[in-house]
Amino acid sequence: MKMTKLASCILLLTVAVFLTNGLAEDLPVNAIARIDVGEGPVNVIAYSRSANRFAVAAANSIHIYDANTYKELIVLVGHTDLVSTVAFSPNGKRLVSGSLDRTMRLWNTSTGKLIRTREEHTAPVNSVAFSANGKRFWSASRENNTIRSWHVRDGGRWSSESSTRDVDLITIVCSYRGGVKATVPSEAPKHCIVEVPRLGTWRITTRHEDSVNVLTLYPDGKTLATGSIDKTIEVWNKADTDKPLYTLIGHTESITALDFSVDAKRLASGSSDKTVRLWDLATGQAIQIFIGHTGEIGAVIFLEDKALAEIALAKGKAVASGDSDGTVFIWDMDKITASD
């Protein structure tokens, strides 16, 4: 009888060890969570600092997760084609999305309720961006190279400001925590024009050997990063637009995603080479390579330390990355920042 109990205990211990190791082996090195959206490619991930949530656009749906537990909170359903862009309002209570179905949709992020749908664009909506006060947002589409500016009214009503704004710019409109937009001319992909509300306009001529694939701007409007099909990243400062601060080399395929950390000390990049890289912006050197995705990276975003999110010491606690297979990994920053 004693031997039977002993054998049972050993068996339970063996199973526990196996399960623990099995679960650990399911995650790549430095990953602390995995989310299998399973609906299609992850095209964009947006983070709300005030609500401490992040939104993952996969196929036609938008999934919202708690940034502490990484648990799914709600799914926004309504688009009839691929969701190409999403942005939280500054207070995190609303989210605007754009799609290949040519519509923009405004959502209540707590209830999942669709507040309004607009169909003014006649081509896929490829980017949206909220203003810093949440009362305005921009939407961009390839239709006639236009950017539309919208006012959000009380009660969820929204209207276009001065109809359509025609500009000789196309392809990318970037927003980072509100109030920032940037565009890249299609006819001259090496010449970037960056518009920052209240901070003016500046121009750069990149040294990329191929077209700019992705572009992101730090909230102060003074630091810019461009990623190219030529596999390189350029980091720029508004004080010197003649040459980049750094050219970051290491990816082996096109750059597909970029994001600055909240303290501007790190840059995360994703690539068609299926890796995510973390760069030190004080030295221009790569400090970590995250390996584990089986599809090309479609989005990267820093998630912040909630306890420090509202003060000057705020820092990135994790990086979320999504790929073309519908998988999102959450990568741990604590070990990396503690050792460098």
C-alpha positions as CSV (number, residue, x, y, z in Angstrom):
1,M,0.0,0.0,0.0
2,K,2.8,2.4,0.9
3,M,4.6,1.5,-2.3
4,T,1.4,2.3,-4.3
5,K,1.1,5.7,-2.6
6,L,4.8,6.4,-3.2
7,A,4.5,5.4,-6.9
8,S,1.4,7.7,-7.2
9,C,3.3,10.6,-5.7
10,I,6.2,10.1,-8.1
11,L,3.8,9.8,-11.0
12,L,2.1,13.1,-10.0
13,L,5.5,14.9,-9.6
14,T,6.6,13.6,-13.0
15,V,3.4,14.8,-14.7
16,A,3.8,18.2,-13.0
17,V,7.4,18.6,-14.2
18,F,6.4,17.5,-17.7
19,L,3.5,20.0,-17.8
20,T,5.6,22.8,-16.5
21,N,8.4,22.1,-19.0
22,G,5.9,21.6,-21.8
23,L,4.2,25.0,-21.1
24,A,7.6,26.7,-20.9
25,E,8.7,25.1,-24.2
26,D,5.5,26.6,-25.8
27,L,7.0,30.0,-25.3
28,P,10.2,31.3,-27.0
29,V,13.0,32.7,-24.9
30,N,12.1,36.0,-23.3
31,A,8.4,35.6,-24.2
32,I,6.0,35.8,-21.2
33,A,2.7,35.2,-23.0
34,R,1.3,34.0,-26.3
35,I,-2.1,34.9,-27.9
36,D,-3.4,32.9,-30.8
37,V,-6.0,35.2,-32.4
38,G,-6.5,32.5,-35.1
39,E,-8.6,34.6,-37.5
40,G,-6.0,35.9,-39.9
41,P,-2.9,38.1,-40.1
42,V,-2.2,40.6,-37.3
43,N,-1.9,44.0,-39.2
44,V,-1.8,46.4,-36.3
45,I,-1.6,46.6,-32.5
46,A,-2.6,49.8,-30.6
47,Y,-2.0,50.5,-26.9
48,S,-4.0,52.8,-24.7
49,R,-1.9,54.1,-21.9
50,S,-4.8,55.6,-19.9
51,A,-6.9,52.4,-20.0
52,N,-3.8,50.0,-20.0
53,R,-5.3,47.9,-22.8
54,F,-4.2,47.0,-26.2
55,A,-6.1,46.3,-29.4
56,V,-5.1,43.6,-31.9
57,A,-6.6,43.9,-35.4
58,A,-6.7,40.5,-37.0
59,A,-8.6,39.8,-40.2
60,N,-12.0,41.6,-39.9
61,S,-12.1,41.8,-36.1
62,I,-10.5,43.8,-33.3
63,H,-9.6,42.1,-30.1
64,I,-9.1,44.2,-26.9
65,Y,-6.8,42.8,-24.1
66,D,-5.9,43.7,-20.6
67,A,-2.2,44.8,-20.7
68,N,-1.5,43.4,-17.3
69,T,-3.1,39.9,-17.6
70,Y,-3.1,39.7,-21.4
71,K,-6.7,38.3,-21.2
72,E,-9.2,39.1,-23.9
73,L,-11.8,41.6,-22.7
74,I,-14.0,42.2,-25.8
75,V,-14.1,41.7,-29.5
76,L,-15.3,44.4,-31.9
77,V,-17.0,42.9,-34.9
78,G,-18.5,44.7,-37.9
79,H,-16.0,45.3,-40.6
80,T,-16.6,43.2,-43.7
81,D,-12.9,43.1,-44.9
82,L,-9.4,43.3,-43.4
83,V,-9.0,45.9,-40.6
84,S,-5.9,47.9,-41.6
85,T,-5.6,50.5,-38.9
86,V,-6.9,51.3,-35.4
87,A,-6.3,54.1,-32.8
88,F,-7.5,54.6,-29.3
89,S,-8.8,58.0,-28.1
90,P,-6.5,59.5,-25.5
91,N,-8.8,58.4,-22.6
92,G,-9.0,54.9,-24.0
93,K,-12.8,55.0,-24.0
94,R,-13.2,55.0,-27.8
95,L,-11.4,53.4,-30.7
96,V,-11.5,54.3,-34.4
97,S,-10.8,51.7,-37.0
98,G,-10.3,51.7,-40.8
99,S,-10.6,48.8,-43.2
100,L,-10.2,47.5,-46.7
101,D,-14.0,47.7,-46.8
102,R,-13.6,51.5,-47.2
103,T,-15.3,52.3,-43.9
104,M,-14.3,54.0,-40.7
105,R,-15.9,52.8,-37.5
106,L,-16.0,54.4,-34.1
107,W,-16.4,52.0,-31.1
108,N,-17.1,52.1,-27.4
109,T,-14.2,50.1,-26.0
110,S,-16.0,49.2,-22.7
111,T,-19.2,47.8,-24.2
112,G,-18.0,46.9,-27.7
113,K,-20.9,48.9,-29.1
114,L,-20.5,50.4,-32.6
115,I,-21.1,54.1,-32.2
116,R,-21.0,55.1,-35.9
117,T,-19.9,54.0,-39.3
118,R,-18.8,56.4,-42.1
119,E,-18.4,55.5,-45.7
120,E,-17.1,58.7,-47.3
121,H,-13.8,57.1,-48.5
122,T,-14.1,55.3,-51.8
123,A,-10.9,53.3,-51.4
124,P,-9.5,51.3,-48.5
125,V,-8.7,53.3,-45.3
126,N,-5.1,52.7,-44.6
127,S,-4.5,54.9,-41.5
128,V,-6.3,56.7,-38.7
129,A,-5.0,59.0,-35.9
130,F,-6.6,60.8,-32.9
131,S,-5.7,64.3,-31.8
132,A,-4.2,64.8,-28.3
133,N,-7.5,66.0,-26.9
134,G,-9.6,63.3,-28.6
135,K,-11.9,65.8,-30.3
136,R,-10.5,65.2,-33.8
137,F,-9.0,62.4,-35.8
138,W,-7.7,61.9,-39.2
139,S,-8.3,59.2,-41.8
140,A,-6.2,58.5,-44.9
141,S,-7.0,56.6,-48.0
142,R,-5.4,56.1,-51.5
143,E,-8.5,57.6,-53.1
144,N,-7.4,60.8,-54.8
145,N,-4.5,61.0,-52.4
146,T,-6.7,62.4,-49.6
147,I,-6.6,62.9,-45.9
148,R,-9.9,63.6,-44.1
149,S,-10.1,65.5,-40.8
150,W,-13.0,64.7,-38.5
151,H,-14.6,66.3,-35.4
152,V,-16.0,63.9,-32.8
153,R,-19.1,65.5,-31.2
154,D,-20.9,64.8,-27.9
155,G,-23.1,61.7,-28.0
156,G,-20.9,60.0,-30.6
157,R,-21.8,62.3,-33.5
158,W,-19.0,63.1,-35.8
159,S,-18.6,65.2,-38.9
160,S,-16.0,66.0,-41.5
161,E,-14.2,69.3,-41.1
162,S,-14.2,71.3,-44.4
163,S,-15.0,68.1,-46.4
164,T,-12.0,66.5,-48.1
165,R,-8.5,67.8,-47.9
166,D,-6.6,67.0,-51.1
167,V,-2.9,66.7,-50.8
168,D,-0.2,65.4,-53.1
169,L,0.8,62.8,-50.5
170,I,-0.1,59.1,-50.1
171,T,0.5,55.8,-48.4
172,I,1.2,56.4,-44.7
173,V,-0.4,58.4,-41.9
174,C,1.2,57.6,-38.6
175,S,-0.1,58.3,-35.1
176,Y,1.7,57.7,-31.8
177,R,-0.3,58.4,-28.7
178,G,-2.4,61.1,-30.5
179,G,-1.7,64.3,-32.3
180,V,0.9,63.1,-34.7
181,K,0.5,62.3,-38.4
182,A,3.1,61.7,-41.1
183,T,2.9,60.9,-44.8
184,V,5.1,59.6,-47.5
185,P,4.7,60.7,-51.1
186,S,4.3,57.8,-53.5
187,E,6.1,59.4,-56.4
188,A,9.3,60.1,-54.3
189,P,9.5,57.5,-51.5
190,K,12.8,58.7,-50.3
191,H,11.4,62.2,-49.5
192,C,9.3,62.2,-46.3
193,I,7.1,65.1,-45.2
194,V,6.2,65.0,-41.6
195,E,3.3,67.1,-40.2
196,V,3.0,67.5,-36.4
197,P,0.1,69.6,-35.2
198,R,1.3,72.7,-33.3
199,L,4.9,71.8,-34.0
200,G,5.0,72.5,-37.7
201,T,6.3,70.5,-40.8
202,W,9.7,69.1,-41.5
203,R,11.2,67.2,-44.4
204,I,13.9,64.6,-44.7
205,T,15.6,62.9,-47.6
206,T,16.4,59.4,-46.5
207,R,19.5,57.4,-47.5
208,H,17.5,54.2,-47.9
209,E,18.2,52.3,-51.1
210,D,14.5,51.4,-51.5
211,S,11.2,52.8,-50.6
212,V,10.1,53.6,-47.1
213,N,7.8,50.8,-45.8
214,V,6.9,52.1,-42.4
215,L,7.4,55.3,-40.4
216,T,6.8,56.3,-36.7
217,L,7.2,59.5,-34.8
218,Y,7.9,60.0,-31.1
219,P,5.2,62.2,-29.4
220,D,7.4,65.2,-29.0
221,G,7.5,65.4,-32.8
222,K,11.3,65.7,-32.9
223,T,12.4,62.1,-33.3
224,L,11.5,60.0,-36.3
225,A,12.3,56.4,-37.4
226,T,11.9,55.1,-41.0
227,G,11.9,51.5,-42.0
228,S,12.6,50.4,-45.6
229,I,12.3,47.5,-48.0
230,D,16.1,47.7,-48.1
231,K,16.2,46.0,-44.6
232,T,17.5,49.1,-42.8
233,I,16.1,51.6,-40.3
234,E,17.0,55.3,-40.1
235,V,16.6,57.3,-36.9
236,W,16.2,61.1,-37.3
237,N,16.2,64.2,-35.1
238,K,14.4,67.3,-36.3
239,A,17.5,69.4,-35.4
240,D,19.3,67.7,-38.3
241,T,17.3,66.6,-41.3
242,D,20.3,66.3,-43.6
243,K,21.5,63.0,-42.2
244,P,20.1,60.4,-39.8
245,L,21.3,60.0,-36.3
246,Y,21.7,56.2,-36.9
247,T,21.2,53.7,-39.6
248,L,20.2,50.4,-37.9
249,I,21.4,47.3,-39.7
250,G,20.6,43.7,-38.8
251,H,17.3,42.6,-40.2
252,T,17.6,40.3,-43.2
253,E,14.2,41.2,-44.9
254,S,12.0,44.3,-45.2
255,I,11.1,46.4,-42.2
256,T,7.4,46.1,-41.5
257,A,6.8,47.6,-38.0
258,L,8.3,50.2,-35.7
259,D,7.6,51.7,-32.2
260,F,9.4,53.9,-29.8
261,S,9.4,53.2,-26.0
262,V,7.7,55.8,-23.8
263,D,11.1,57.1,-22.6
264,A,12.5,57.2,-26.2
265,K,15.5,55.1,-25.1
266,R,14.5,52.0,-27.1
267,L,13.1,51.3,-30.6
268,A,11.3,48.0,-31.4
269,S,11.3,46.8,-35.0
270,G,9.6,44.0,-36.8
271,S,10.5,42.5,-40.2
272,S,9.5,40.1,-42.9
273,D,12.4,38.0,-41.5
274,K,10.0,36.9,-38.7
275,T,12.1,38.5,-35.9
276,V,11.6,41.4,-33.6
277,R,14.6,43.5,-32.6
278,L,15.2,45.9,-29.7
279,W,17.5,48.8,-30.3
280,D,19.3,51.1,-27.9
281,L,18.8,54.7,-29.1
282,A,21.8,56.0,-27.1
283,T,24.2,53.8,-29.1
284,G,22.3,52.8,-32.2
285,Q,23.1,49.1,-31.4
286,A,20.7,46.1,-31.2
287,I,20.4,44.8,-27.7
288,Q,18.0,41.9,-28.2
289,I,16.6,39.8,-30.9
290,F,13.2,38.1,-30.3
291,I,12.8,34.8,-32.2
292,G,9.8,32.6,-32.2
293,H,7.3,33.9,-34.8
294,T,6.5,31.6,-37.7
295,G,5.1,34.4,-39.9
296,E,6.3,37.8,-40.9
297,I,5.8,40.5,-38.4
298,G,2.9,42.8,-39.0
299,A,2.9,45.0,-35.8
300,V,5.0,45.8,-32.8
301,I,4.1,48.0,-29.8
302,F,5.5,48.8,-26.3
303,L,3.3,48.1,-23.3
304,E,4.1,50.2,-20.3
305,D,4.6,49.7,-16.6
306,K,1.1,50.6,-15.3
307,A,2.4,51.8,-11.9
308,L,4.6,54.4,-13.6
309,A,2.4,55.1,-16.6
310,E,1.4,58.6,-15.5
311,I,4.8,59.9,-14.3
312,A,8.1,60.8,-15.9
313,L,9.7,57.5,-14.9
314,A,7.4,55.5,-17.1
315,K,9.1,52.8,-19.0
316,G,8.2,50.0,-21.4
317,K,7.6,46.7,-19.5
318,A,7.0,44.5,-22.5
319,V,6.8,44.5,-26.3
320,A,3.8,43.0,-28.1
321,S,4.4,41.7,-31.6
322,G,1.9,40.1,-34.1
323,D,2.5,38.1,-37.2
324,S,0.9,36.9,-40.4
325,D,-0.1,33.6,-38.8
326,G,-2.4,35.4,-36.3
327,T,0.0,34.9,-33.3
328,V,0.9,37.6,-30.8
329,F,3.8,37.2,-28.4
330,I,4.4,39.4,-25.3
331,W,8.2,39.8,-24.7
332,D,9.6,40.6,-21.3
333,M,11.6,43.8,-21.0
334,D,12.5,43.6,-17.3
335,K,15.4,41.1,-17.7
336,I,16.8,43.0,-20.8
337,T,16.7,46.5,-19.3
338,A,18.1,45.2,-16.0
339,S,21.2,43.6,-17.7
340,D,22.1,46.3,-20.2
